[in-house]
């Protein structure tokens, strides 16, 4: 599988895990009483966070060439 194809797969997963983590923590802190402080919301937050970290690192590895060229250019 080519790098571009992998990025097309992991970028949406990264976005969904970010949203899941954010929404779960919002529900845990400010949601309906049934979800405030619930183990479900906390578990969703933790799982979403772990997925986001793993996919985020993979995303950085796959984009390292672009990052290096964009931010670490040699001065002439």
C-alpha positions in Angstrom: 0.0 0.0 0.0 1.4 3.4 -0.9 2.0 6.1 1.7 -0.8 8.3 0.2 -3.3 5.5 0.5 -2.3 4.8 4.1 -2.7 8.6 4.9 -6.1 8.6 3.3 -7.1 5.8 5.7 -5.5 7.1 8.9 -6.4 10.8 8.5 -10.2 10.2 9.0 -9.4 7.8 11.9 -7.3 10.5 13.5 -10.1 13.0 13.1 -12.7 10.7 14.5 -10.6 9.7 17.5 -10.0 13.4 18.2 -13.8 14.0 18.1 -14.5 10.9 20.2 -12.0 11.9 22.9 -13.3 15.5 23.0 -17.0 14.6 23.1 -16.4 11.9 25.7 -14.6 14.2 28.1 -17.4 16.8 27.5 -20.0 14.3 28.4 -18.0 13.1 31.4 -17.7 16.6 32.8 -20.8 18.5 31.5 -23.1 15.9 30.0 -26.5 14.7 31.3 -26.4 13.4 34.9 -26.4 9.8 33.7 -23.1 10.4 31.9 -21.4 12.8 34.3 -18.6 10.9 36.0 -19.6 7.7 34.3 -17.1 4.9 33.5 -18.5 4.7 30.0 -17.5 8.3 29.1 -14.2 7.9 30.8 -13.4 4.7 29.0 -14.4 6.2 25.6 -12.1 9.2 26.4 -9.2 6.9 27.3 -9.6 4.6 24.3 -10.0 7.5 21.9 -6.9 9.1 23.4 -4.8 6.0 22.9 -6.0 5.6 19.3 -5.3 9.3 18.7 -1.7 9.0 20.1 -0.9 5.8 18.1 -2.4 7.1 14.8 -0.9 10.6 15.4 2.6 9.1 15.7 2.0 7.1 12.5 0.7 10.2 10.8 3.9 12.1 11.8 6.1 9.3 10.6 4.4 9.1 7.2 4.5 12.9 6.8 8.0 13.4 8.1 9.5 14.3 4.7 7.0 17.1 4.2 7.5 18.3 7.8 11.3 18.3 7.3 11.1 20.2 4.0 8.6 22.7 5.4 10.1 23.5 8.8 13.7 22.5 8.7 14.9 24.1 5.5 18.6 24.8 5.2 19.3 28.5 5.1 21.3 29.6 2.0 
